[in-house]
Amino acid sequence: MYFLQPPQVMELETFTTMPERFRRREPSVWASANRGGQPTDSFLEGPVFDGEGNLYVADIPFGRIFRIDGAGAWCLVAEYDGEPNGMKFVDDRTLLVTDYKNGLMRIDVHTGQVTAHLQRRNTESFKGVNDLVLDANGNIYFTDQGQSGLHDPSGRLYRLRPDGQLDMLLSNVPSPNGVALSPDGKVLYLAVTRGNCIWRVPLLADGSVSKVSQFFTSYGPSGPDGLAVDSTGRLLVANPGLGYVWVLSPRAEPVAVLRGPAGASTTNLAFGGPERSTVFVTDSTHGHVLKLDLDAPGLPLHRLPLAQGR
């Protein structure tokens, strides 16, 4: 009988911490709904790097986007009436943001200007969009989570095509969250937070999906959140309830566990550093960014074609 080897356990270290001057010790509507009213001076999400090695993170409850340089110094880029979560660059200066309150938004990181990209579907507001990934053909895959869960498995996965066509690929997900693509772009991995698992979503040549399956099952009080894929095809899964990042083989075998400090809430992650082989992880409730050097770089992230990006 074959037995899996126990995964290697590695400790995440603190890269930087939100400065005190940026912490908001005040109530927020988002925290009242999503943190049970618990005082939350920030909630970091959506890490992504620009071409110059700067890290950008979102602060959901207070509608803020921060830039963090290679030395760990923080700068406020934008502040607006929104709840930004997942972020990806579509060109050298523009972030595409999944905003829980407003839908898909664009943020010019040079000026801080915020504009709408897609706020509604057929005049109907989204439930509350969460995260996104772009493919090589200019398609944008994003999740619409809202307050869905096992009690209400109505979360959605969308694809926005380059011509503006919006396809609802799934509508039965109990809390869809992070999304990532396999190296060949033929499989989408979907974090299902309240189901405490990862779904495997085959992307067929005709644009449809079929035989969606459960790829990995986690445990604990809060399930998988942000996702990333490395150049070897391993899937990295941020799991805030455990304070872990799972590193899964292409067969969903846990080969490593990246463990945060006691009490960490590891919500999302991005590859950065000179060789793009350092993983940076948001510890959302403490305002920390953690990091660890790994043995393989992350997959390059796609951007939109020039006509779409501008």
N, C-alpha and C positions, 0 to 999 in steps of 0.2 A: 504494500500500500504506500502511496506517495504522500508525504507530509510536507507542507509548506515550511520553509525556514521562517523563524520569527523576523519581522522587519527590523532593520537597523534603526535605532533611535538616535536622533541628533538634536541638539539644542539650538533654537533660534536665539540670536543676540539682538540687543537694542541698537538700532542704527541712529534713530533720532526721536525726540519727544516734542509734541506741540508746546511751544512757549506759553507761559502763563498769560501773556498779554492777549492771546487769541482765545483763551478759554471763556466760554459764556456760561456763567453760573446763574441761569435763569430758566424758567419753564419754556417748553416749546410744544406746539400742537403735535409734532411728530413723536416726541418722547412720550407724551400722554397716551398716544394710541399704540406705540410699538415698544415702549419700555415700561409700561404699567405706571406711568407717572414718576418713575424714578428719576431723580435729578441727573441730567446728562449734559455735561459742558461741551461735548463734541461727540461725533460718531463718524469715524473715518471709514471711507470706502473708495472703490474705483481706482486703485493705483495704476498709473501708466507713465511711461517714459517718453520724453521727446527725443529728437535726434541729437541733442547736445548733452544728453545724460542727466537732465533734470527730471525729477519725479514729481508728478501731479497727483494729488489726492483730493477727494470730495469730503465735505463735512455736511452730512445729510440734514440734520435738524435746523441748521442756520444758513443754508443755501450758499455755502462758501466753497471756493476752489483755491487750493494752495499749491504753490510751487516750492519744491525742496531741492536745493542744490547738492552737489556731490559731497559737501562738507556737512550737510544736515541742517543748513540754515533755511528758515521758513519765510515765505513772502505771500501775501494775500493777492491773488490774481483777480478774483471776481466775487461779488456778494450780491445776491438777488433774491426775489421772492420765489423760491423754489426748494426742492428737496432732491438735490443731485445724488446719483448713486454710481452706476457704472459709467466708465469713460473710455473712449478710444480716439486717437488722432485720425482725422480724415485727410489732413494735409499738414504742412509744417507749422501752422499757427492755429488750427481750428480743432477743438475738441467736440466730438459728438457725445452727448450726455443723455443717459436714461434718467429722467427726472420724474420721481414718483408723483409729484403734484402736477406737472405740466406736460408730460410726454417727452418726445425726443427734442432736445435743444442743442444749439450750437453756441460755443463760447470761443471768442477770439482771445487767445492767451496773451496777445500783445497789448490789447486795449481793454480787455475785460468785458467787451460788449456781448450781450446775450440775445440770441434771436431764436425764433421757433424753427424747427425742422419738420416735425410731424406731431401735432398735438391731439388729433382725434382720428377715429376710424369711422368713416361714413357719418360724421357729425356726432358720433357717440364717443364719450371720453373713455380713455383706457382705465383699467382697474387700478393701475399703479405700476408703471414700468420699472424694471430693476437692473438688468445688465444686458450687454450686447457684445457681438463679435462680427467682424467683417471678413468676407471671403475674397478669393483672388478675382472674382468676377464682378465685384462691386455690390454684392448682396449684403444687406445688414440683417442679421438675426438678432432678435431681442425678446426678452421675457416680459410678461405682463402679470405680475404677481398679485398685487392688491393685498387683501386679507385672506386669500385662499388658503386652504389647508385640508387635512383629512375630513373635516366637517363640511367642507365646501370645495371639492376638487374641480374648480373652474378656472384655474390659472391658464394662461395662454402662452404659446410660442409663435412668434410672427417672423416672417421674412419680408423685408422691404426691398424690392428689386430696383435696379438702376433706373428703370423707366417710370418709377413711382407706384407700380402695382404692389399692393399689400396683400400677402397671403397669410391666412391663419393656418399654421401647420398642426397645432395641437390646441385643444380647448378643455382638456380634462386633467390638468396637472395640479396636484395638491401643493402649491407654493413653488412655482418655477423661479429659479434664481440665476446662478452663474451659467455661462455658456462658453464652450470652447470647441474648436474643430480639430479633427485628426490631421496628421501631416498631409494626407492626400486630399483632404477636404470632402471626403465622401461620408463621413460620420460626424454628427454633432453630439457632443456630450452635454447633458442638461442636469444641473443640480436641482434636486427636488427636496427642498429644505424640510418641510413638515412630513414628508414621506421618509426622511432620513436615508436617502439613496441617490444614486446617479442613474439617469436613464440614458440609453444608447439609441440615438435617432438616426437611422440610415437616410441619407439624402439621395433620392433616386434621380436618374437622368431626366425624367419628365417633369421634375420639380416637386413631386409629391414625396411623402414619407410612408414607410410601411414597416411592419414588424418591429415596432418600437419595443425595446426590452429593458429590463432592469439590469444594469451593468455591475453595480456595486452597492452594498448595503452597509451603512454605518450604524451608529448607536449614540445614545446620549440625549441631553435635553434640547439640543438644537442641531439640525442636520447640516449637510453640505451647503456651502455658500459660493464663493468665488472659485473659478477654475482656470488652469493654464496647462499647456502641453509643451513638453520639451522636444528637442530634435530627435530623440530616440523613440518618440511616441508615448512616453510615460505621461500619465495624467496626474496633475497635482491638484489636490482638493483641500481648500480651506474649510475647516470645521470649527466654527466658533464655540459651540457647546462643549467641545473637548479641549479647545486651545491647541489643536493640532493642525498640521498640514499633512494629509495622506499623500504618499507618492506611490502610484499604482502602475504596475506593468500593463502593457496592452491587453493582457488577459485578466485585468482587475485584481491582480495579486498585490497586496501591500508589500512593497520592497523596502520602504523606509517610512518613518514617522518623524516629522520635524516638529518638535515640541516647543511651545511658547512658555514664558514664565508662568508661575502659578497665577491663576485667575485670568489669563489672557483670553481675549475674544478675537480669534483669528478669522477675519471676515473675507479678505480678498488678497490677491497676490499678483505680482508682475516680475518678469525677469529684467535685470538691468546689470550695470557694471560694464567694464571695458570689453569683456567677452560675452556679455549677456548670459552668464552662467551663475549669477548671484540672484537668488530669489528674495524679493522684498515683500513683506506681509504686513497688512494693516491690523493692528490690535485696537479695535474700534473704540471700545469703551474707555480705554486708558489714554488715548491720544498718542500711542506709540507707533512707530514703524520698526518692525523687526527685520532681520536679514540672515542669510546663510549662503555660503558658497557651495555650489553643487558641481557634479562631474559632467554635466552636459548643459548646453545653452538652451534657452527657450526658443520655440519656433518664432520666426519673424512675424510681426503683425502686419496685416494688410491695411492699405489705405484706399480711399476712393479714387477712381480715375479723376484726372484734373478737372474735367467739366462738372463732375459732381462735387468735388471737394471745395470748389470756390462758390 
